[in-house]
Amino acid sequence: MKILVIGAGGREHALVWKLTQSPRATQMWCAPGNAGIGGETLAANGSAVECVGIGAEDLPALLAFARDNQADLTVVGPDNPLAMGIVDQFQAAGLRAWGPTQQASQFESSKIFSQEFMDRNGIPTMQSASFADAAEAKAFAASLDGQCAVKADGLALGKGVLICNNTDEAIGAIDQIMTDRAFGEAGSSVLIQELITGMEVSLHALCDGKCAKLFPSSQDHKRALDGDEGLNTGGMGAYSPVPFLSDEKLTEIADSVLDPWLAGCAAEGIDFRGMLYPGVMLTDDGPKVLEFNARFGDPETQIYLTRLENDLVDLLEASIDGTLAGHELRWSAQSSVCVVMASGGYPGSYEKGKVITGIEDADALPGVKVFHAGTKLDGENVVTNGGRVLGVTALGQGLQAARDLAYEAAAKIQFEGAFTRSDIAAKAL
């Protein structure tokens, strides 16, 4: 089977790494890929994964490449090409692509669509309202005493959410998104949600249009700095499983979200085949959905795929074909922890092109896999090429062992300006 993976981040490196383990995979490309992806080889025949210089949002070129090279399966990693309708275009051309259609991707590409769907279908969530007018948005925020989350409606690389604790902060956030257009056209409308407190967890469920197969519990760390301080990022680290959530409690939470979601999709004619990733806050009033994503999380993919024991090719094909009910997901009993190494200044401005050393030493530790996110090759050197640079991921017998190993591995890697959070998984311990 010839497989094309689309994307260039840590999520895509983890997908490639797992897909190469399938005996069914005989040739693989990644567009555009990164320095780590280009170093992976297929278990079936030892051939290298080839990085192709086509951007993830260049849909015509991706379609032409898949057609010319007779790709049997295309796996779409990032949210933008999904929102642009890449799966629809591939399907119209008679090609198999994994990921939700443009219609189904609205759960992520429009915060307002997602919120209104939840309200219509009885999915537990927060008090909220959406606005295209900044003055009306400010008035609603003031009615919440400014204690709210102000969210750009569209896609903003995981950064279009501003948490506010008073009215002045809320007004500033609305101006930043709607007037200054800090997140571009994504901020033409905003969703304002009441601020709720509790422990946030990441749910993931693989869907085939009829059923949803729940992944184990995990927790992401969104803020840039220790103690959940600083700006929101795309994710500074994650771990699985979550020790304060039993399997029974996880299933109970998931049922309260996924059952009405599946029923709502059926009632509204939404055929969702791909990965649904709800962010959920565990509150005193029960679980509440903060938002939906329509693809694998990053860095959650890194911790999930190091624990997954199934052949990923089989699962993604079943998701496309509507046959997931016949598959049981199998997971390692070990814990997995991913520590993200980021460029100095991230999620603000940062420099690229810093030489990275020590990756091989970290990778040589048993149980460690270093996933590349923002890297590229510059001659013989691997250099930084993004805000989140590496996802240092470790498996261990228990969370403490996995966490210790991930930080031991990260300490072996150096590049100018590198920083990590030192408290990934700490609140679970």
C-alpha positions as CSV (number, residue, x, y, z in Angstrom):
1,M,0.0,0.0,0.0
2,K,1.3,3.5,-1.0
3,I,0.5,6.1,1.7
4,L,0.7,9.9,1.5
5,V,0.7,11.8,4.9
6,I,0.0,15.6,4.8
7,G,1.5,17.9,7.3
8,A,4.9,18.9,8.8
9,G,4.5,18.9,12.6
10,G,4.9,16.6,15.5
11,R,1.5,15.0,15.0
12,E,2.5,14.1,11.4
13,H,5.8,12.7,12.5
14,A,4.0,10.5,15.0
15,L,1.5,9.4,12.3
16,V,4.3,8.6,9.9
17,W,6.3,6.7,12.6
18,K,3.2,4.5,13.5
19,L,2.1,4.0,9.9
20,T,5.6,2.8,8.9
21,Q,5.2,-0.1,11.3
22,S,2.3,-1.6,9.3
23,P,3.3,-4.6,7.2
24,R,0.8,-3.2,4.7
25,A,2.8,0.0,4.0
26,T,5.2,-0.5,1.1
27,Q,5.8,3.2,0.1
28,M,5.3,6.4,1.9
29,W,5.5,10.1,1.3
30,C,4.9,13.1,3.6
31,A,4.1,16.6,2.2
32,P,5.9,18.7,3.2
33,G,7.3,16.7,6.2
34,N,10.3,17.6,8.3
35,A,13.8,16.5,9.2
36,G,12.7,13.7,11.5
37,I,10.0,12.3,9.1
38,G,12.6,12.0,6.4
39,G,14.6,9.7,8.6
40,E,11.9,7.1,9.1
41,T,11.9,3.7,7.2
42,L,9.2,1.2,6.5
43,A,9.1,-2.0,8.4
44,A,7.9,-4.0,5.4
45,N,10.9,-3.3,3.1
46,G,13.3,-0.8,4.7
47,S,12.5,1.9,2.2
48,A,12.8,5.5,3.5
49,V,9.8,7.9,3.8
50,E,10.2,10.6,1.2
51,C,9.4,14.2,2.1
52,V,7.8,16.0,-0.8
53,G,8.1,19.8,-1.1
54,I,4.3,20.6,-1.3
55,G,2.7,22.7,1.3
56,A,-0.2,21.2,3.3
57,E,-2.6,23.9,2.0
58,D,-1.6,23.5,-1.7
59,L,-4.6,21.3,-2.4
60,P,-4.3,21.2,-6.3
61,A,-0.6,20.1,-6.1
62,L,-1.4,17.5,-3.4
63,L,-4.2,16.1,-5.4
64,A,-2.0,15.9,-8.5
65,F,0.8,14.2,-6.6
66,A,-1.5,11.6,-5.1
67,R,-3.1,10.9,-8.5
68,D,0.2,10.8,-10.4
69,N,1.8,8.5,-7.8
70,Q,-1.3,6.4,-7.3
71,A,-1.5,6.8,-3.5
72,D,-3.8,4.2,-2.0
73,L,-4.4,6.2,1.1
74,T,-3.9,9.8,2.1
75,V,-3.8,10.7,5.8
76,V,-4.5,14.4,6.6
77,G,-2.9,15.7,9.8
78,P,-3.6,19.5,10.1
79,D,-6.9,21.3,10.5
80,N,-6.5,23.9,7.7
81,P,-6.5,21.5,4.7
82,L,-9.5,19.7,6.3
83,A,-11.4,23.0,6.6
84,M,-10.5,23.8,3.0
85,G,-12.2,20.6,1.9
86,I,-9.2,18.4,0.9
87,V,-11.0,15.2,1.7
88,D,-14.0,16.2,-0.5
89,Q,-11.6,17.0,-3.4
90,F,-9.8,13.7,-3.0
91,Q,-13.0,11.7,-2.8
92,A,-14.4,13.5,-5.9
93,A,-11.2,12.4,-7.8
94,G,-11.8,8.8,-6.7
95,L,-8.9,8.8,-4.1
96,R,-9.1,7.5,-0.5
97,A,-8.4,10.1,2.1
98,W,-8.7,9.9,5.9
99,G,-10.2,12.8,7.8
100,P,-13.6,14.6,8.0
101,T,-15.2,16.4,5.1
102,Q,-15.4,20.1,4.9
103,Q,-18.9,20.0,6.4
104,A,-17.8,17.8,9.2
105,S,-14.7,19.8,9.9
106,Q,-16.9,22.8,10.9
107,F,-16.8,21.3,14.4
108,E,-13.3,22.8,14.5
109,S,-13.2,25.4,11.8
110,S,-16.1,27.4,13.3
111,K,-16.3,27.8,17.1
112,I,-19.8,29.3,16.6
113,F,-21.1,26.3,14.5
114,S,-19.7,23.9,17.2
115,Q,-21.3,25.8,20.1
116,E,-24.7,26.1,18.5
117,F,-24.6,22.3,17.6
118,M,-23.9,21.6,21.3
119,D,-26.7,23.8,22.4
120,R,-29.2,22.2,20.0
121,N,-28.2,18.6,20.9
122,G,-27.9,18.8,24.7
123,I,-24.1,18.4,24.9
124,P,-22.9,19.7,28.3
125,T,-21.2,23.1,27.7
126,M,-21.0,26.6,29.1
127,Q,-23.2,29.7,28.8
128,S,-22.1,31.5,25.6
129,A,-23.0,33.8,22.8
130,S,-21.5,34.7,19.4
131,F,-21.0,38.1,17.9
132,A,-20.0,39.8,14.6
133,D,-20.2,43.2,16.3
134,A,-17.5,44.2,18.7
135,A,-19.8,46.5,20.8
136,E,-22.3,43.8,21.3
137,A,-19.5,41.4,22.2
138,K,-18.2,43.8,24.9
139,A,-21.7,44.2,26.4
140,F,-22.1,40.5,26.8
141,A,-18.6,40.1,28.2
142,A,-19.4,42.9,30.7
143,S,-22.6,40.9,31.8
144,L,-20.2,38.1,32.8
145,D,-18.1,40.6,34.7
146,G,-15.4,40.0,32.1
147,Q,-14.8,36.4,33.4
148,C,-14.9,34.7,30.1
149,A,-13.0,33.1,27.2
150,V,-13.0,35.1,24.0
151,K,-12.5,32.9,21.0
152,A,-11.9,33.8,17.4
153,D,-14.5,31.9,15.4
154,G,-12.1,30.4,12.8
155,L,-8.8,28.5,12.9
156,A,-5.9,30.3,14.6
157,L,-3.2,27.6,15.1
158,G,-4.5,26.8,18.6
159,K,-3.8,30.3,19.8
160,G,-7.2,32.1,19.1
161,V,-8.5,31.8,22.7
162,L,-7.9,34.6,25.2
163,I,-8.8,34.0,28.8
164,C,-10.1,37.0,30.7
165,N,-10.6,37.6,34.4
166,N,-12.2,41.1,34.4
167,T,-14.1,43.5,32.0
168,D,-11.0,45.5,31.0
169,E,-9.2,42.3,29.9
170,A,-12.3,41.1,28.0
171,I,-12.6,44.4,26.2
172,G,-8.9,44.3,25.3
173,A,-9.3,40.7,24.0
174,I,-12.2,41.6,21.9
175,D,-10.3,44.5,20.4
176,Q,-7.3,42.4,19.8
177,I,-9.3,39.7,17.9
178,M,-12.0,41.8,16.1
179,T,-10.4,45.2,15.6
180,D,-6.7,44.5,15.4
181,R,-7.3,41.1,13.7
182,A,-4.5,39.5,15.6
183,F,-5.6,36.1,14.1
184,G,-6.6,37.5,10.7
185,E,-10.0,36.6,9.2
186,A,-10.5,34.0,12.0
187,G,-11.5,37.0,14.1
188,S,-14.3,38.4,12.0
189,S,-16.7,36.8,14.6
190,V,-16.1,35.8,18.1
191,L,-17.6,33.3,20.5
192,I,-17.6,34.4,24.2
193,Q,-18.0,31.7,26.8
194,E,-18.4,32.0,30.6
195,L,-15.2,31.1,32.4
196,I,-15.5,27.8,34.3
197,T,-13.0,26.2,36.6
198,G,-11.9,22.6,37.0
199,M,-9.4,20.1,35.5
200,E,-9.2,20.0,31.7
201,V,-8.7,16.7,29.9
202,S,-8.4,15.7,26.2
203,L,-10.8,13.2,24.9
204,H,-10.1,11.5,21.5
205,A,-12.5,9.2,19.6
206,L,-12.0,7.6,16.2
207,C,-15.2,7.9,14.2
208,D,-16.6,6.2,11.1
209,G,-19.9,8.0,10.6
210,K,-21.8,5.5,12.8
211,C,-19.7,4.7,15.9
212,A,-17.0,6.3,18.0
213,K,-14.1,4.4,19.5
214,L,-12.8,6.1,22.6
215,F,-9.1,6.5,23.2
216,P,-7.6,6.4,26.8
217,S,-7.5,9.5,29.0
218,S,-4.9,12.2,28.4
219,Q,-4.1,15.7,29.5
220,D,-2.5,18.5,27.5
221,H,-0.6,21.6,28.8
222,K,-1.6,24.6,26.8
223,R,0.0,27.5,28.6
224,A,3.6,28.4,27.7
225,L,5.0,28.5,31.2
226,D,5.2,26.4,34.4
227,G,2.1,26.5,36.6
228,D,-0.2,27.2,33.6
229,E,1.1,30.7,33.3
230,G,1.8,32.7,30.1
231,L,0.1,32.7,26.8
232,N,-1.8,29.8,25.2
233,T,0.3,27.7,22.8
234,G,-0.5,24.7,20.6
235,G,0.5,22.5,23.5
236,M,3.7,22.3,25.6
237,G,3.4,18.6,26.6
238,A,0.9,15.9,27.4
239,Y,0.6,12.5,29.2
240,S,-1.5,9.4,29.2
241,P,-3.2,7.9,31.0
242,V,-4.6,10.4,33.5
243,P,-4.4,8.8,37.0
244,F,-7.3,10.7,38.5
245,L,-9.7,9.4,35.9
246,S,-10.7,5.7,36.2
247,D,-11.7,3.9,33.0
248,E,-15.3,3.8,34.3
249,K,-15.3,7.6,34.9
250,L,-13.7,8.2,31.5
251,T,-16.5,6.2,29.8
252,E,-19.2,8.0,31.8
253,I,-17.8,11.4,30.7
254,A,-17.4,10.3,27.1
255,D,-20.9,8.9,27.0
256,S,-22.3,12.3,28.2
257,V,-20.5,13.9,25.2
258,L,-20.3,11.3,22.4
259,D,-23.8,9.9,22.7
260,P,-25.7,13.2,22.1
261,W,-23.0,14.2,19.6
262,L,-23.5,11.0,17.5
263,A,-27.3,11.4,17.7
264,G,-27.0,15.1,16.7
265,C,-24.8,14.2,13.7
266,A,-27.3,11.6,12.6
267,A,-30.2,14.0,12.9
268,E,-28.5,16.8,11.1
269,G,-26.9,14.7,8.3
270,I,-23.3,15.1,9.3
271,D,-21.2,12.1,8.2
272,F,-18.1,12.4,10.4
273,R,-15.3,10.0,9.6
274,G,-12.0,10.9,11.3
275,M,-10.8,11.9,14.7
276,L,-13.1,13.9,17.1
277,Y,-11.1,15.6,19.9
278,P,-13.2,17.4,22.5
279,G,-11.5,19.4,25.1
280,V,-13.4,18.8,28.3
281,M,-13.4,20.6,31.7
282,L,-14.3,18.5,34.7
283,T,-16.4,20.9,36.9
284,D,-18.3,20.5,40.1
285,D,-21.4,20.5,37.9
286,G,-20.1,17.6,35.7
287,P,-18.1,17.6,32.5
288,K,-18.5,20.4,30.1
289,V,-17.1,20.6,26.5
290,L,-14.9,23.6,25.9
291,E,-14.5,23.0,22.2
292,F,-14.3,20.4,19.5
293,N,-11.3,19.6,17.3
294,A,-11.7,17.6,14.1
295,R,-8.2,15.9,14.0
296,F,-5.6,14.3,16.3
297,G,-4.3,16.6,19.0
298,D,-0.7,17.6,19.1
299,P,1.1,16.6,21.3
300,E,-1.6,14.0,22.2
301,T,-0.8,12.1,19.0
302,Q,2.7,11.4,20.2
303,I,1.6,9.9,23.5
304,Y,-1.4,7.9,22.0
305,L,0.5,6.4,19.1
306,T,3.4,5.3,21.4
307,R,0.8,3.4,23.4
308,L,-1.4,2.1,20.6
309,E,-0.8,-1.6,19.8
310,N,-3.2,-1.9,16.7
311,D,-2.1,-1.5,13.1
312,L,-2.9,2.2,12.4
313,V,-3.5,1.5,8.7
314,D,-6.3,-1.0,9.6
315,L,-8.0,1.5,11.9
316,L,-7.9,4.5,9.5
317,E,-9.3,2.3,6.7
318,A,-12.1,1.1,9.0
319,S,-12.8,4.8,9.9
320,I,-13.2,5.5,6.1
321,D,-15.2,2.4,5.4
322,G,-17.6,2.6,8.3
323,T,-16.4,-0.7,9.8
324,L,-14.9,0.4,13.1
325,A,-17.4,-1.6,15.1
326,G,-15.5,-4.7,14.2
327,H,-12.2,-3.4,15.7
328,E,-11.1,-3.4,19.4
329,L,-8.5,-0.8,20.3
330,R,-5.5,-2.3,22.2
331,W,-3.2,-0.2,24.4
332,S,0.1,-0.6,26.2
333,A,-0.3,-0.7,30.0
334,Q,2.7,1.7,30.1
335,S,2.3,5.5,30.6
336,S,3.5,7.9,28.0
337,V,4.8,11.5,28.5
338,C,5.7,14.0,25.9
339,V,7.7,17.1,26.7
340,V,7.8,19.8,24.0
341,M,11.0,21.7,23.4
342,A,10.2,25.1,22.0
343,S,12.0,28.1,20.5
344,G,12.8,31.1,22.7
345,G,10.0,33.6,22.4
346,Y,7.3,31.1,21.4
347,P,4.3,31.6,21.1
348,G,5.4,35.1,20.2
349,S,8.1,35.9,17.7
350,Y,11.1,33.6,17.6
351,E,14.2,33.0,15.4
352,K,14.6,30.0,13.2
353,G,17.7,28.2,11.9
354,K,19.3,27.3,15.3
355,V,21.4,24.1,15.1
356,I,20.0,21.2,17.2
357,T,22.4,18.7,18.8
358,G,21.8,15.6,20.9
359,I,18.7,14.1,19.2
360,E,20.5,10.8,18.5
361,D,21.6,10.6,22.2
362,A,18.1,11.1,23.4
363,D,16.6,8.7,20.9
364,A,19.1,6.0,22.0
365,L,17.5,5.8,25.5
366,P,15.3,2.7,25.7
367,G,11.6,3.8,25.6
368,V,12.3,7.2,24.1
369,K,11.2,8.6,20.8
370,V,12.0,12.1,19.7
371,F,9.3,13.4,17.4
372,H,10.2,16.4,15.2
373,A,7.8,19.3,14.9
374,G,9.5,22.5,13.7
375,T,12.7,21.2,12.1
376,K,14.4,21.1,8.7
377,L,17.7,20.0,7.3
378,D,20.4,22.6,6.5
379,G,23.1,20.7,4.9
380,E,24.1,18.1,7.4
381,N,22.6,19.9,10.3
382,V,19.1,19.6,11.8
383,V,17.9,23.2,12.5
384,T,14.9,24.8,14.1
385,N,12.1,25.8,11.8
386,G,9.1,26.5,14.1
387,G,7.9,27.5,17.5
388,R,7.4,24.0,18.8
389,V,10.6,22.2,17.7
390,L,10.6,18.7,19.2
391,G,8.3,16.4,21.2
392,V,10.5,14.3,23.4
393,T,8.3,11.3,24.2
394,A,8.9,8.4,26.7
395,L,7.1,5.2,27.7
396,G,7.5,4.0,31.3
397,Q,6.1,1.7,33.9
398,G,3.9,4.3,35.5
399,L,3.7,8.0,35.1
400,Q,6.6,9.0,37.3
401,A,9.0,6.7,35.4
402,A,7.8,8.0,32.0
403,R,8.1,11.6,33.1
404,D,11.6,11.1,34.5
405,L,12.7,9.4,31.3
406,A,11.2,12.1,29.0
407,Y,13.0,14.9,31.0
408,E,16.3,12.9,31.0
409,A,16.1,12.6,27.2
410,A,15.2,16.3,26.8
411,A,18.3,17.2,28.8
412,K,20.5,15.6,26.2
413,I,19.2,17.9,23.4
414,Q,20.5,21.5,22.9
415,F,19.7,24.4,20.6
416,E,20.0,28.2,21.2
417,G,17.0,29.6,23.1
418,A,15.4,26.1,23.8
419,F,12.9,26.0,26.6
420,T,10.5,23.4,28.1
421,R,7.9,23.5,30.8
422,S,9.4,21.7,33.8
423,D,6.0,20.6,35.2
424,I,4.5,18.3,32.5
425,A,2.3,15.7,34.2
426,A,3.3,17.2,37.6
427,K,-0.3,17.9,38.7
428,A,-1.2,14.3,38.1
429,L,1.5,13.2,40.6
